[in-house]
């Protein structure tokens, strides 16, 4: 049997996802954004020789593990980093906008954009003051069934719907909300605008929601004006809006040709889920003096009664605007206080991981703001400051007989002597059963550590500082934060790489990072 997933289900999923991150009243899930893939041109690093602008992501268990192995850093997503968003439709003079209607569908598409869904039509706008309005009437009438161009920019903040100016363009707008300046940097994008959280609970949305009336009629469209109504040039008041609601009334005027010239709502009533207006002799509320001598039904006026969303306009912003998309924001910058986000290399992947655990546990969820996905070695030796290691060059160490650790340089700090590296799963070798061999500060006798692509002044090789443990080091009276916890000169990644679920993947062109650089990452999830 035919079936669909409704838009309301999508809106519910977006709501549930948002609340699962925020964790209102309880601890739920932990989500982290991440940057990764520091060597996108090396197949051994899980990439491709033809990476280019980024290959299409692959969704599979193997790929999930490959992605985790090349994560550089992660940032936890908090309640202040997520908002539901809707499409950005900027008001522009001379544009014909669609209007809110309850009856758009695959058989009754929107008149301008030919969409089968209200939520994909242009029925609301944002102005240059960041105020958002919904269009309740776009100048539609019997001669302009698709509407007319808009010339008056909506700027008012009244609770009641009204026109925006004096041009006579026929538009009626309802003010909904203003985007806060504090949310522009995080949640404004080229294509989307945020909707407020906690609608009806805080800020101006309290009065907007309180002013909404369930089933109150705000718009009626003249589809046909009719002919030969008599008396002509008359006004008829208190004509009832028929349907399942209460107390709705309109006023209808006729012109000198006996046609309906205007209909306006005198009382929108309440409780309507369907409605109609009958303007014909013998209809409810029509005076007996009205006559119509036209030929049959085609001579009668007809109207479209537009039913508001459940609760009324302004009651539920997420349902009214179709908020089934979510924007997650993270800023990545190298901090002296926590250098988990490295500089000097690039990244070619961003994503989201759900519920990673701490190192050494499959149960205890990670709960740290900034997390390193890299491992590190702390070197010692007089030639430290005169040594450079090229990023993405290969590191090897003979750990024991027939056992060699292999990795790639992610970053090198010649002041602190800290080298951060990554070990993609593709480096596993047959000689040890396809396991990744860890670097060690106490290799077997004769074990060597070689870093290809290095440049040293002098002949004294560097070695792992097996006597160093901790998260910071002091050099010449200055304390340097290392971002990782070292034990005998070696630091593990700050999360369990075998934990968590990758729920979003975006492969990009490689993005180089410098110490002064900041990246604002905005991820849109559509449900």
C-alpha positions as CSV (number, residue, x, y, z in Angstrom):
1,X,0.0,0.0,0.0
2,X,1.2,3.5,-0.7
3,X,2.7,5.3,2.3
4,X,4.7,8.5,3.1
5,X,6.7,9.8,6.0
6,X,5.0,13.1,6.9
7,X,6.7,16.4,7.3
8,X,5.5,16.5,10.9
9,X,7.5,13.3,11.6
10,X,10.5,15.1,10.2
11,X,9.9,18.1,12.4
12,X,9.5,15.7,15.4
13,X,12.8,14.0,14.6
14,X,14.6,17.4,14.5
15,X,13.0,18.3,17.8
16,X,14.0,15.0,19.4
17,X,17.6,15.2,18.1
18,X,18.0,18.8,19.4
19,X,16.7,17.8,22.8
20,X,18.9,14.7,22.9
21,X,21.9,17.0,22.6
22,X,20.7,19.6,25.0
23,X,19.7,17.0,27.6
24,X,17.0,19.1,29.3
25,X,16.6,17.8,32.9
26,X,18.9,14.7,32.3
27,X,22.1,13.5,30.8
28,X,21.3,11.9,27.4
29,X,23.7,11.7,24.5
30,X,27.1,13.3,23.9
31,X,27.8,14.6,20.4
32,X,31.1,15.9,19.0
33,X,32.0,17.5,15.8
34,X,35.4,16.6,14.4
35,X,38.0,17.5,11.8
36,X,40.1,14.8,10.3
37,X,41.9,13.3,7.3
38,X,45.2,15.3,7.7
39,X,46.8,13.5,4.7
40,X,44.1,13.3,2.0
41,X,46.5,12.4,-0.8
42,X,48.0,9.3,0.8
43,X,46.1,6.0,0.3
44,X,47.8,4.6,3.5
45,X,46.0,7.3,5.4
46,X,42.6,6.1,4.3
47,X,42.4,8.7,1.5
48,X,42.7,8.6,-2.2
49,X,45.3,9.8,-4.7
50,X,42.6,11.6,-6.6
51,X,41.0,13.2,-3.5
52,X,40.5,16.6,-5.3
53,X,37.6,18.4,-3.8
54,X,36.7,15.4,-1.8
55,X,35.3,12.0,-2.8
56,X,31.7,11.1,-2.0
57,X,31.6,9.7,1.5
58,X,31.0,6.0,1.9
59,X,28.6,4.8,4.7
60,X,29.8,1.4,6.1
61,X,31.3,-0.2,9.1
62,X,34.7,-0.4,7.5
63,X,34.7,3.3,6.6
64,X,33.5,4.2,10.0
65,X,36.6,2.7,11.6
66,X,38.9,4.3,8.9
67,X,37.4,7.7,9.7
68,X,37.9,7.4,13.5
69,X,41.6,6.5,12.9
70,X,42.2,9.9,11.1
71,X,40.4,12.2,13.4
72,X,42.6,15.2,14.4
73,X,40.4,16.9,17.0
74,X,36.8,17.0,18.3
75,X,34.7,19.6,20.0
76,X,31.7,18.8,22.2
77,X,28.3,20.1,21.0
78,X,26.4,21.9,23.8
79,X,22.9,23.5,24.0
80,X,24.4,26.8,22.8
81,X,25.8,25.2,19.7
82,X,22.6,23.9,18.1
83,X,19.5,25.4,16.6
84,X,16.7,24.3,14.4
85,X,16.8,26.3,11.1
86,X,14.6,27.0,8.1
87,X,15.3,28.3,4.6
88,X,16.4,31.9,4.3
89,X,14.0,33.8,2.1
90,X,15.0,37.5,1.9
91,X,12.4,40.1,1.2
92,X,13.1,41.9,-2.0
93,X,10.9,44.6,-3.5
94,X,9.0,43.5,-6.7
95,X,9.1,39.8,-5.8
96,X,5.9,37.8,-5.8
97,X,5.8,35.7,-2.7
98,X,3.6,32.8,-2.1
99,X,1.2,32.9,0.9
100,X,0.5,30.5,3.7
101,X,-2.1,28.0,2.7
102,X,-3.2,24.8,4.3
103,X,-4.0,22.9,1.1
104,X,-0.7,22.7,-0.9
105,X,0.1,19.2,-2.0
106,X,1.2,17.1,-4.9
107,X,-2.1,17.8,-6.7
108,X,-2.3,21.5,-5.7
109,X,1.2,22.8,-6.1
110,X,2.4,26.3,-5.0
111,X,1.7,28.9,-7.7
112,X,5.1,30.5,-8.0
113,X,7.7,27.8,-7.1
114,X,5.6,24.8,-8.1
115,X,6.3,22.9,-4.9
116,X,4.1,20.1,-3.5
117,X,4.8,21.2,0.1
118,X,4.1,24.4,2.0
119,X,7.5,24.2,3.6
120,X,9.4,24.4,0.3
121,X,7.5,27.4,-0.9
122,X,8.3,31.1,-0.4
123,X,5.6,32.0,2.1
124,X,7.7,33.8,4.7
125,X,10.5,36.3,4.6
126,X,13.3,37.9,6.6
127,X,14.0,41.6,6.3
128,X,17.4,43.4,6.7
129,X,16.6,44.0,10.4
130,X,16.5,40.3,10.9
131,X,12.7,40.2,11.5
132,X,10.8,37.2,10.2
133,X,7.2,37.5,8.8
134,X,4.8,35.0,7.4
135,X,2.7,36.0,4.4
136,X,-1.1,35.5,5.1
137,X,-2.2,37.3,1.8
138,X,-0.1,37.9,-1.3
139,X,-2.6,40.0,-3.2
140,X,-4.4,36.9,-4.6
141,X,-7.9,37.5,-6.0
142,X,-10.1,36.4,-8.9
143,X,-7.9,38.2,-11.4
144,X,-4.5,37.4,-9.7
145,X,-4.8,33.8,-8.4
146,X,-1.0,33.5,-8.2
147,X,-0.6,36.7,-6.2
148,X,1.1,40.0,-7.0
149,X,4.5,41.6,-6.5
150,X,5.3,42.9,-3.0
151,X,6.4,46.5,-2.7
152,X,6.0,47.3,1.0
153,X,8.8,45.9,3.1
154,X,7.3,44.5,6.4
155,X,9.0,46.2,9.4
156,X,6.4,46.4,12.1
157,X,6.4,44.2,15.3
158,X,2.7,44.3,16.0
159,X,1.1,41.1,17.2
160,X,-1.8,41.4,14.8
161,X,-1.4,40.8,11.0
162,X,-1.6,43.8,8.7
163,X,-0.3,45.4,5.6
164,X,3.2,46.8,5.6
165,X,2.7,50.1,3.7
166,X,0.5,52.1,1.4
167,X,1.4,50.8,-2.0
168,X,-1.8,48.7,-2.2
169,X,0.1,45.6,-3.1
170,X,-2.5,43.5,-1.2
171,X,0.0,41.8,1.1
172,X,-0.9,41.0,4.7
173,X,2.0,40.0,6.9
174,X,2.2,38.6,10.4
175,X,5.3,39.3,12.5
176,X,6.8,36.2,14.1
177,X,10.2,36.9,15.7
178,X,13.6,38.7,15.4
179,X,16.8,36.8,15.2
180,X,19.1,37.8,18.1
181,X,22.4,39.4,17.1
182,X,24.2,36.9,19.4
183,X,22.9,34.1,17.2
184,X,23.9,35.5,13.9
185,X,27.6,34.4,13.9
186,X,26.8,30.9,14.9
187,X,23.5,30.1,13.2
188,X,23.1,32.4,10.2
189,X,24.2,30.9,6.9
190,X,23.9,31.5,3.2
191,X,20.8,29.3,2.9
192,X,19.3,29.1,6.4
193,X,18.1,31.2,9.4
194,X,17.6,30.0,13.0
195,X,14.3,29.7,14.7
196,X,14.2,30.5,18.5
197,X,14.5,27.7,21.0
198,X,11.9,27.4,23.8
199,X,9.2,29.0,21.7
200,X,6.5,30.5,24.0
201,X,8.6,30.1,27.1
202,X,11.0,33.0,27.0
203,X,11.5,36.4,25.3
204,X,9.0,37.9,22.8
205,X,7.7,34.5,21.8
206,X,5.6,34.4,25.0
207,X,3.3,37.2,23.8
208,X,3.3,35.9,20.2
209,X,2.2,32.4,21.3
210,X,-0.3,33.8,23.8
211,X,-1.9,35.9,21.1
212,X,-2.5,32.9,18.8
213,X,-6.1,31.5,18.6
214,X,-6.6,27.9,17.5
215,X,-8.7,27.8,14.3
216,X,-9.0,31.6,13.9
217,X,-9.5,32.6,10.2
218,X,-7.1,35.3,9.0
219,X,-7.4,35.0,5.3
220,X,-10.2,34.5,2.7
221,X,-9.5,34.7,-1.1
222,X,-12.0,35.7,-3.8
223,X,-11.8,32.9,-6.4
224,X,-14.7,34.1,-8.5
225,X,-16.6,37.4,-8.2
226,X,-19.9,36.2,-9.5
227,X,-22.3,38.2,-11.7
228,X,-25.7,39.9,-11.6
229,X,-26.0,40.3,-7.8
230,X,-28.8,42.7,-6.9
231,X,-28.8,45.1,-5.1
232,X,-25.6,46.4,-6.6
233,X,-23.0,48.6,-4.8
234,X,-24.1,47.2,-1.5
235,X,-22.4,46.0,1.7
236,X,-23.4,42.8,3.5
237,X,-22.3,42.4,7.0
238,X,-22.2,39.5,9.5
239,X,-22.2,36.8,6.9
240,X,-21.1,33.6,8.7
241,X,-18.0,31.5,7.9
242,X,-19.5,28.1,7.7
243,X,-17.6,25.0,8.9
244,X,-16.7,23.3,12.2
245,X,-15.6,26.4,14.0
246,X,-17.4,29.2,15.8
247,X,-18.3,32.8,15.4
248,X,-16.4,33.6,12.2
249,X,-18.0,36.4,10.2
250,X,-17.1,38.4,7.0
251,X,-18.3,41.5,5.3
252,X,-18.9,41.4,1.5
253,X,-19.3,44.3,-0.8
254,X,-20.6,44.3,-4.4
255,X,-19.9,46.8,-7.1
256,X,-22.1,48.6,-9.6
257,X,-21.9,45.6,-12.0
258,X,-23.3,43.2,-9.4
259,X,-19.9,41.5,-8.7
260,X,-18.2,40.9,-5.4
261,X,-15.6,43.6,-5.1
262,X,-14.3,42.9,-1.6
263,X,-14.4,40.4,1.3
264,X,-12.9,41.1,4.6
265,X,-13.0,39.3,7.9
266,X,-14.8,41.0,10.7
267,X,-14.4,38.2,13.2
268,X,-12.0,35.3,12.6
269,X,-13.8,33.1,15.1
270,X,-12.1,30.0,16.5
271,X,-11.9,26.3,16.1
272,X,-12.0,26.0,12.3
273,X,-10.3,23.1,10.5
274,X,-12.4,23.6,7.4
275,X,-14.7,26.5,6.3
276,X,-16.5,28.1,3.5
277,X,-18.5,31.3,2.7
278,X,-21.7,31.1,0.8
279,X,-22.9,34.3,-0.9
280,X,-26.1,33.4,-2.7
281,X,-29.8,33.8,-2.1
282,X,-31.1,31.6,0.7
283,X,-27.6,31.0,2.2
284,X,-27.2,31.5,6.0
285,X,-26.9,35.1,6.9
286,X,-27.8,36.4,3.5
287,X,-30.6,38.9,3.4
288,X,-33.7,38.0,1.5
289,X,-33.4,41.1,-0.6
290,X,-30.3,39.6,-2.3
291,X,-31.1,38.2,-5.7
292,X,-28.9,36.6,-8.4
293,X,-30.2,36.3,-11.9
294,X,-27.1,34.7,-13.5
295,X,-27.2,31.4,-15.3
296,X,-26.5,28.7,-12.7
297,X,-23.6,28.0,-10.4
298,X,-21.1,29.6,-12.6
299,X,-22.6,33.0,-11.8
300,X,-22.0,32.7,-8.1
301,X,-19.1,34.1,-6.2
302,X,-16.7,31.6,-4.6
303,X,-14.1,31.9,-1.9
304,X,-11.2,30.0,-0.4
305,X,-11.1,30.1,3.4
306,X,-7.5,29.6,4.5
307,X,-7.2,27.4,7.7
308,X,-4.3,28.4,10.0
309,X,-1.9,25.8,11.5
310,X,-2.9,24.0,14.7
311,X,-3.0,26.4,17.5
312,X,-3.2,29.4,15.2
313,X,-0.5,31.6,13.6
314,X,2.4,32.1,16.0
315,X,1.5,29.3,18.3
316,X,4.1,26.7,17.2
317,X,6.9,28.2,15.1
318,X,8.5,24.9,14.3
319,X,5.3,23.5,12.8
320,X,4.4,26.8,11.1
321,X,7.8,27.2,9.3
322,X,8.7,23.6,8.9
323,X,11.8,23.3,11.1
324,X,13.0,19.9,10.1
325,X,16.6,21.0,9.7
326,X,19.2,21.4,12.4
327,X,22.4,23.5,12.4
328,X,25.3,22.5,14.5
329,X,28.1,25.0,15.1
330,X,31.7,24.6,16.1
331,X,34.7,26.9,16.0
332,X,38.2,25.4,15.6
333,X,41.2,27.5,16.6
334,X,44.6,26.7,18.1
335,X,44.6,27.8,21.7
336,X,47.7,28.2,23.9
337,X,45.8,26.9,26.9
338,X,44.7,23.7,25.0
339,X,46.6,22.9,21.8
340,X,44.5,19.9,20.9
341,X,43.6,21.7,17.6
342,X,46.9,21.6,15.8
343,X,48.3,24.0,13.2
344,X,50.7,23.5,10.4
345,X,48.8,20.7,8.8
346,X,45.5,20.5,6.9
347,X,42.2,18.6,7.2
348,X,39.9,17.4,4.6
349,X,37.0,16.0,6.5
350,X,34.4,17.2,9.0
351,X,31.8,15.1,10.7
352,X,29.8,14.3,13.8
353,X,30.4,11.4,16.2
354,X,27.9,10.3,18.8
355,X,28.8,9.0,22.3
356,X,32.5,8.4,22.1
357,X,34.0,7.0,25.3
358,X,37.1,7.9,27.2
359,X,40.3,6.1,26.5
360,X,40.3,2.6,27.9
361,X,36.6,2.3,28.4
362,X,33.7,1.2,26.2
363,X,31.1,2.5,28.7
364,X,32.1,5.9,30.2
365,X,31.1,8.6,27.8
366,X,33.5,11.4,27.0
367,X,32.7,14.7,28.6
368,X,35.5,17.0,27.6
369,X,35.0,20.2,25.6
370,X,38.0,19.9,23.3
371,X,39.5,16.5,22.5
372,X,42.6,15.4,20.6
373,X,42.3,12.4,18.3
374,X,46.0,12.3,17.8
375,X,48.7,10.5,19.7
376,X,52.0,12.1,20.7
377,X,55.7,11.6,21.6
378,X,57.7,13.8,23.9
379,X,61.3,14.0,22.7
380,X,64.5,14.9,24.5
381,X,67.9,15.9,23.2
382,X,70.1,18.9,22.6
383,X,69.1,19.1,19.0
384,X,65.4,19.5,19.6
385,X,65.1,23.2,18.7
386,X,67.2,22.8,15.6
387,X,65.1,19.9,14.2
388,X,62.2,20.1,11.9
389,X,59.8,17.3,10.9
390,X,57.7,17.6,7.8
391,X,54.0,17.1,8.3
392,X,52.7,13.8,6.9
393,X,56.2,12.3,6.8
394,X,56.5,8.7,8.1
395,X,57.6,7.6,11.5
396,X,58.9,4.1,12.3
397,X,60.2,2.5,15.4
398,X,61.6,-1.0,15.8
399,X,59.7,-2.1,18.8
400,X,61.0,-5.7,18.8
401,X,62.2,-8.4,16.6
402,X,59.9,-8.4,13.5
403,X,57.7,-5.7,15.1
404,X,57.7,-2.1,13.8
405,X,55.5,0.8,14.8
406,X,54.5,3.1,11.9
407,X,52.7,6.4,11.9
408,X,52.5,9.8,10.2
409,X,53.6,13.2,11.6
410,X,50.6,15.5,12.2
411,X,52.5,18.4,13.9
412,X,55.8,19.1,15.5
413,X,56.7,21.7,18.2
414,X,60.4,22.1,18.4
415,X,60.1,24.2,21.6
416,X,58.3,21.6,23.7
417,X,59.7,18.7,21.8
418,X,56.2,17.3,21.2
419,X,55.4,15.4,18.0
420,X,51.8,14.5,17.4
421,X,51.0,11.7,15.0
422,X,48.3,9.5,13.7
423,X,48.2,5.8,12.8
424,X,45.6,4.8,10.2
425,X,44.4,1.3,10.4
426,X,45.7,0.7,6.9
427,X,49.3,0.6,8.3
428,X,48.7,-2.7,10.1
429,X,51.1,-5.4,8.9
430,X,50.8,-9.1,8.3
431,X,53.8,-9.9,10.5
432,X,51.8,-9.1,13.7
433,X,48.4,-10.3,12.6
434,X,47.3,-7.0,11.1
435,X,47.6,-5.1,14.3
436,X,48.8,-1.5,14.7
437,X,52.0,-1.5,16.8
438,X,52.2,1.3,19.3
439,X,55.3,3.4,19.8
440,X,57.1,2.8,23.1
441,X,59.7,4.6,25.2
442,X,61.4,1.2,26.0
443,X,61.8,-0.7,22.8
444,X,63.7,-3.9,22.5
445,X,67.5,-3.7,22.6
446,X,68.6,-2.1,19.4
447,X,65.3,-0.6,18.6
448,X,65.5,2.5,16.4
449,X,63.1,5.4,15.9
450,X,63.3,7.0,12.4
451,X,61.4,10.0,11.2
452,X,61.6,10.3,7.4
453,X,61.7,13.8,6.0
454,X,63.5,15.2,9.1
455,X,66.1,17.9,9.1
456,X,68.6,18.1,12.0
457,X,71.5,20.4,12.8
458,X,74.1,18.2,14.4
459,X,74.4,14.5,14.7
460,X,72.8,13.7,18.0
461,X,69.5,11.9,17.4
462,X,66.4,12.7,19.4
463,X,64.9,10.0,21.6
464,X,61.6,9.6,23.5
465,X,61.8,11.2,27.0
466,X,60.8,8.2,29.0
467,X,61.1,10.2,32.2
468,X,58.4,12.7,31.3
469,X,54.8,12.5,32.5
470,X,52.1,15.1,32.7
471,X,50.1,17.6,30.7
472,X,52.5,20.6,30.7
473,X,56.2,21.4,30.6
474,X,58.2,24.4,31.9
475,X,61.0,25.7,29.7
476,X,63.1,28.8,30.7
477,X,60.5,29.8,33.3
478,X,57.5,29.5,30.9
479,X,54.8,26.9,31.2
480,X,53.6,25.3,28.0
481,X,50.3,23.3,27.9
482,X,50.6,20.2,25.8
483,X,46.9,19.3,25.4
484,X,47.6,15.6,26.1
485,X,48.4,13.6,29.2
486,X,51.9,12.0,28.8
487,X,53.1,8.8,30.5
488,X,56.8,8.0,30.1
489,X,57.0,10.4,27.1
490,X,54.0,8.9,25.3
491,X,50.4,10.2,25.0
492,X,47.4,8.3,23.7
493,X,44.5,9.9,21.9
494,X,41.9,11.4,24.3
495,X,39.1,9.1,23.3
496,X,38.6,5.4,22.6
497,X,38.9,5.1,18.8
498,X,36.8,2.0,18.8
499,X,33.9,3.8,20.4
500,X,31.1,6.1,19.1
501,X,28.9,6.2,16.0
502,X,29.8,8.4,13.0
503,X,26.4,10.0,12.1
504,X,27.7,12.6,9.6
505,X,30.5,12.7,7.1
506,X,31.6,15.5,4.8
507,X,34.7,15.2,2.6
508,X,36.2,18.5,1.6
509,X,39.1,20.0,-0.3
510,X,42.2,20.0,2.0
511,X,42.1,23.1,4.3
512,X,45.5,24.2,5.6
513,X,45.6,25.5,9.2
514,X,47.9,28.2,10.7
515,X,48.2,29.1,14.4
516,X,46.3,32.4,13.8
517,X,43.5,30.7,11.9
518,X,39.9,30.0,13.0
519,X,37.4,27.8,11.2
520,X,33.6,28.2,11.8
521,X,32.1,24.9,10.9
522,X,28.3,24.8,10.4
523,X,26.8,21.4,9.7
524,X,23.2,21.2,8.5
525,X,21.3,18.0,9.2
526,X,18.0,17.5,7.4
527,X,15.5,15.0,8.8
